[in-house]
Amino acid sequence: MGKLDGKVAAITGAGRGIGRALAKAMAAQGAAIVVNDLGVTLVGERERTSPAIDVAAEIKAAGGQAVANLGDISTMEGGKALVDQALKEYGKLDILVNLAGVIRDRMIFNMGEEDWDKVLNSHLKGTFCTSRFASAHMRERRYGRIINFSSNAALGSPGQPSYSAAKAGILGLTWSTANGLRRYGITCNAIFPVAATRMTDTIHQESFRITPSTEARGTVHDPANVAPIVIFLASDEAGDITGQVFGSEGYSVTRYYHMSPERTVYNKGPWDLDQFFKVMRKTMARDVQKPRMFQGPPPSSRR
């Protein structure tokens, strides 16, 4: 008996990498899958065919249920069409996994408007467009699972201002969705994945060494290793878990703390600026923890 028997799942960006692995793993657990992939390069340029067709065929060849969806989920029309296809083919939609997105890495001082918009539209707007229509259907049925893929790049990845902003935005969208939909039996959680994909193949930082995607199968960086936490969150077992962020890397799963106030200073009235500076140096500006993404000693900020 599968963990997702009788469920219907739509997975965006499911033609390659983590999405492909999730589609096959969830189908193996009994879910019918709507395999979405527009069929684009990493930077968002259209290719001749979509790998979603191949993934759906592989699932069916293995005895599962799947259909391909080639729509652009960064548009309202594409988001609606994805949900409509699930309803037409299978009569309902229980699970939505938002994974699709492109990258166009630049330093903030070199990034153009088109590069910014392309990344934000694919990741953040795309997550909204699918969730908008999936949540309306799930609300009527008072049941649903929405799983959004963010990234630890949301913590401030250098050279990826658009990608970091999109992934941080997905966290805010996840928390808002979870808060707004919990009364209807709908959960919404986020994932920070680490796995070898064509996206990680482009990273050349010395501090980030990962298996090439072409060699990842069966290794710790196999995208299939992300599947267990997603299947759990998509299952009936996780009906009381919402608004959470989980990391998945290799054979480990991490639960992240929510942002919470660390320290507060109070005054009896409006601050005198000189006094405020003194208080800040003694309290808030003292022993500040270095952000995780910072590498090396900071340069001097004084001129």
N, C-alpha and C positions, 0 to 999 in steps of 0.2 A: 504494500500500500504506500503510495507516494505522499509526501508532505503537502503537496498542492493539488491533490486529486479534485477534479471538478472546477478548478479555478481557471479564470481567463486573465492573461497578463499581456500588456502592451509594453514593449521595451524599445526605447529610441536609441539610435546609434548601435544597433544590434548586429551590424554586418561584419564587424571585426573586433578583435581584442576582447576587452572585458564584456562588452555587450553580446558578442557571439557566444562566449563561454556561458554567460548567464542564460541566454535563450535556450541553449542545449541542456544546461543543468536543470532549469526550471521545467522544461518539457519532460525531461526524464523523471521528474517528480510528479508528473500528472497534469501540469498546466497546459492549456492551449495558448499558443503564443502568436501575437501579432508582432512580426519582426520588422521594425522600422529602420530604414537607412536610406538617406537621400542618394548616397553614392557620390562622395566628394573626396578630394584630397585633404590632407591635413589643414591646408590653408583655406579650404572651402570652395575649390574649383571643381565644377561638375566633371564626373567621369562618364565613360560611355555606358556602363551598366552599374547596377547596384548589387553589392554582395548580399543584400537581404534576400534576394531570390535564391541564392545558393544555400544560405543558412536554413531557410524554410524547407528547402528540398532535403537537406540533411536530416532535419528533425522528422520529417514525414517518412524518410527512408528507414529511420530507426524505430518507427512505429508510433511516433507522436503526432500531435496536431499543430499545424502552423500555417500562417499565410504571410506573405510579404507585403509591406507597405512602403512605398517609395516617396512619400510626401515630405514636404519641407515643414518641419514642425516649428520653425521659427516664425511662422505666420499663423494667424488665427484660423485661416482656412485649413492649413495643414494639421493643426492641433485638433480641430473638430473632426476632420476626415479620419484621423487615426482612431478616435473613439467611435465614430460611426461605423467604421469597418469592423471593429470588435463586436459591436452590437449586431451588425448584419450577419457576420459569420457565426457568432457563438451566443448571441442573445444577451450578453452582459459584459461588464468589465470589472474585475475584482482588484486587479493589481496594475499599477502604473510605475514603471521604472524609467526615470529620466537620466539619460547618459550621453546623448548626442552633443557634439560640440566640436569646434575647430580652434586652432591656435594661430596667432600671428604675432610672434614675439618681437618686441622692440623695447629699447629703453624708453622711459617716459618722455624724454626730450626728443626722441626720434619718431614717435608713433603718430601716424596719420589718422584722420577721422574715419576713413573707410576701414582701416585695420581694427580700430576700436569698435566700431559698430558691428562689424562682422562677427567678432568674438562674443560681444555682449548679446547680440541677437541669437546666436546659435545656442549658447549655454543658458543664459538667464531668461531671455524672452521665450526661448523654446520650452523651458521648464514651466513658465507661466502658461503658455498657449495650450499645452497638453493638460496641465493640471486644471485649468479653467473648465474645460469640458468634461474631463474625467470626474472631477469633484461634484459637478452638478448631477451626473448620473449616479455616482456613489451616494450622494446625499438622499436621493429618492429611495435608494435601496437600504440606506442606513448601514452601509458596510463598504469598506475600501481600505486599500493599502497603497500609499504613495511613497516611493523611495527615490530620493534625489541624490545624484552623485555630485558632491562638491570635491574639494581637494585641499590638502594641507598647503597648497599655494595660496589659499585664502588668508593664510597667516602672513603673507608678504613676500612672495617669490620674486627675487630680483630679475629684471629683464622681462617680466610678464605682467605689466600693469593691467592690461585688459583682462587677461585670464584670471588674475588674482581678484580683481574687482567682481568679475562674473561669479566666481566661486564663492566669494564672501556674500554676494547678493543672494545666492542660492541658500545659504544658511539662514539669512533673514526671512526669505520666502518660506523655507521649511518651518521655521518657528511660528510664523504667522499662520500658515496653513494648519499646522498641528493644533494651535490654540483655537482657531476658528471652527475646525471640523470635528473636534473630539466629541462633541455632544451628539454627533450623527454616527458614531461608530467607525469613524475614519481615522486612521493613523497616518502620520507623515514623519519620516526620519531621513537622515542624511548619512552619506558614506564618504569617508576619506580613503580612497583605494591606493595601493601601491602594487603595481604589476607591470610586467614587460609588455609594452604595446608600441605601435608605431609612433605614438606621442613621446614616450620615454626615450625612444631611439634618438630623438633630437636633442636630448639634454647632455651637455658635455662638462658639467661641473665635476670637479675632482671629488667633491663631497658626496656625489650622487652616482654611485656605480651600480648598475643593474644589468642583468642578463639581456642581450639583444633579443628582440621579440621573436626573431626567427629561430631562436634556440631555447625558448622558454618552456616549451611543453614538458611537463613532468618535473620541472624544477620548482624551487621556492617562489620564483617570480611568475609562475604560470597564472594567467588571468583566471583560470578555473578555481584558484584558491580564494577568490573573492565571493564565490557563489554561496557558501554556507550562511554567512551573515545575512545576505539578501534573501535567501530562501526562508530563513527563520523570521525575519521581519515581515515577509509576505504571507506568512502562515497564520492560521487561527490562533496559534500558541502565543503570538505577540500582540494580541488585541489591546493589552494595557500598556504598551510601550509606544510612546509618541513624543515628538519634539526632541529626539536624541540624535547625537552624532557619534558614529562608530568608525573607527579606523580598521582597515583590513590590509595586512601586509604579510605575505607568505603564509605561515601557519599560525599567525597570531591575530587576535582581534582586540582592539582598544576601545574603551568607552571614554569620551571626552567630557570634562566638566563644562557646564554652561559658564558664560561670562558672568561674573559677579563682582560687586564692589569690593575693593581691597582695603582702601583707607580713605577717610574723609576728615577734612579740617573744617571747623566751624568758627564763626565770628559773631559778635553780638549785633553787628550792624554792617554797613558798607565798609569794605576794606580800605585802609590807608595803603597806598601802593608800596611804600617803603616797607611797612610792616608785613605786607603780603609776600614780598620777595624774601624777607627773612624767614617767615613761616614755611614757605615753599622749600627753601634750601635745607631746613631742619626736618621736614616731613616728607611731602610728596615727591620732591626731587632727589631725595636721599635713598640710597640702595635700590634704585630702579632696576628691575629685572630686564636683562637684555632679551629682546624678541628672538624667538627660536630661529628665524630665518637669517638673522644677522651673522655674517661671516667675518672673522678677523676683528682687530681693534677699530673703534670708530675714529674717523679723522677729527681733528680739532674743529669746533664750530665757532671759535672766536677769531675775530679779524682785527 
